[in-house]
Amino acid sequence: MTQKSQVVLEEALKLSPNERAEVAEQLIASLEEAPDTAVEEAWQQEVQRRLQQVERGEVKTIPWEEVQRRLRYGT
């Protein structure tokens, strides 16, 4: 870590938890690249396809609690 970034970090740590969260959110957002519109469009189409499958009764949804159980215990 450079001396400049160390100073910034030390000053940031003096902020309230909410202020630190806001700063962290802005820093992370500054690292993100502009979304790829083709990828975003493909995801929207996939979401719509899956939603239609649920609405037509072609697939069954699983309650979140069941998903968590399966992830924890592998069943």
C-alpha positions as CSV (number, residue, x, y, z in Angstrom):
1,M,0.0,0.0,0.0
2,T,1.4,3.4,-0.9
3,Q,1.7,6.1,1.7
4,K,-1.1,8.1,0.0
5,S,-3.5,5.1,0.1
6,Q,-2.5,4.5,3.8
7,V,-3.4,8.0,4.7
8,V,-6.7,7.8,2.9
9,L,-7.4,4.5,4.6
10,E,-6.6,5.9,8.1
11,E,-8.9,8.9,7.5
12,A,-11.7,6.7,6.1
13,L,-11.5,4.5,9.3
14,K,-12.3,7.5,11.3
15,L,-15.7,7.8,9.6
16,S,-18.9,6.3,11.0
17,P,-19.9,2.8,9.8
18,N,-22.5,4.3,7.5
19,E,-20.1,6.8,6.0
20,R,-17.5,4.0,5.5
21,A,-20.1,1.9,3.8
22,E,-20.9,4.8,1.4
23,V,-17.3,5.4,0.6
24,A,-16.7,1.7,0.1
25,E,-19.7,1.5,-2.3
26,Q,-18.4,4.4,-4.3
27,L,-14.9,3.0,-4.5
28,I,-16.2,-0.4,-5.7
29,A,-18.6,1.3,-8.2
30,S,-15.6,3.2,-9.6
31,L,-13.9,-0.1,-10.5
32,E,-16.8,-1.5,-12.4
33,E,-16.8,-1.4,-16.2
34,A,-19.8,-0.2,-18.2
35,P,-22.2,-3.1,-18.7
36,D,-22.1,-5.0,-22.0
37,T,-25.5,-4.3,-23.5
38,A,-25.5,-7.6,-25.5
39,V,-24.9,-9.6,-22.3
40,E,-27.5,-7.6,-20.4
41,E,-30.0,-8.2,-23.2
42,A,-29.2,-12.0,-23.2
43,W,-29.8,-12.1,-19.4
44,Q,-33.1,-10.3,-19.8
45,Q,-34.2,-12.8,-22.4
46,E,-33.1,-15.7,-20.2
47,V,-35.0,-14.3,-17.2
48,Q,-38.1,-13.9,-19.3
49,R,-37.8,-17.5,-20.6
50,R,-37.4,-18.9,-17.1
51,L,-40.3,-16.8,-15.8
52,Q,-42.5,-18.1,-18.6
53,Q,-41.6,-21.7,-17.7
54,V,-42.6,-21.1,-14.1
55,E,-45.9,-19.4,-15.1
56,R,-46.8,-22.3,-17.5
57,G,-46.0,-24.8,-14.7
58,E,-43.2,-26.4,-16.7
59,V,-40.8,-26.1,-13.8
60,K,-41.2,-26.2,-10.1
61,T,-39.8,-23.6,-7.8
62,I,-38.0,-24.5,-4.5
63,P,-38.4,-22.5,-1.3
64,W,-35.3,-20.7,-0.2
65,E,-35.1,-22.6,3.0
66,E,-35.0,-25.9,1.0
67,V,-32.2,-24.5,-1.2
68,Q,-30.2,-23.5,1.9
69,R,-30.7,-27.0,3.4
70,R,-29.6,-28.7,0.2
71,L,-26.5,-26.5,0.0
72,R,-25.5,-27.2,3.6
73,Y,-26.1,-30.9,3.6
74,G,-25.7,-31.8,-0.1
75,T,-29.1,-33.4,-0.4
